[in-house]
Amino acid sequence: MQKNPTMNIVYDNVKHDIIYMILKPNDLISEIEISKKYNVSRTPVRDAFKKLVSEDLLEVRPQRGTFVSKIDLDAINDIMFMRDKIEVSIVRNLVNRISDIQMLTLLSILKKQEKLLDVHNITSEVSELFLSLDNEFHETIFSFEGKTRVWELLSNIQVHYLRFRVFIDHCDHQILTGIYNDHLAIFECLKFKDISKLEDIYSKHLYNGVKNQTIKIFENADYFKNF
């Protein structure tokens, strides 16, 4: 697909709204409405929709229209498995050679998360910033081992996982605090070179969302494929 600045703007904005559940699974979305919203012709909107369909964020239902896709639980299980195996391998290699400067980089991200948690009312904007820092924390760990491209490859296939994260974590102070505490524990394990505890923390960090939110998933079963 040719580079098209207008298409990219539409694509980025619609993708953002899908991942952050502004546009929810099964929502009908039309080229005409999006064209009006961004004051563009239908051609870049059509191209953006095609790209989002290829990424399984939109789906075309014959004779019905284009809809936001359901969240794929099988894809989430796959990405959590890959994240668990790959990231634990990365921290296992990193733990004995992480530098003081790298530790300070992680601490800076943690301080930003901590500051956001001090806000009395967790708004959508605060929650989005927090989850962005969550991604930054893990991406930074990958970068320390020279595995930024691996993180990018994982990012390209984890859109359903990101949507699920927003679904379970969004604006919930207790859950976001739990994520922060997990990050702090990872930091402490790296600091004290405790690899066995690191592996336990990662498993809990990645899988607890699914385990602890079964009721919420049941209550919103129509949001999910393979359920």
Summary of the structure (lengths in Angstrom):
residues: 227
radius of gyration: 19.0
end to end distance: 33.8
largest distance: 59.5
contacts: 659
relative contact order: 0.13
helix: 73%
strand: 6%
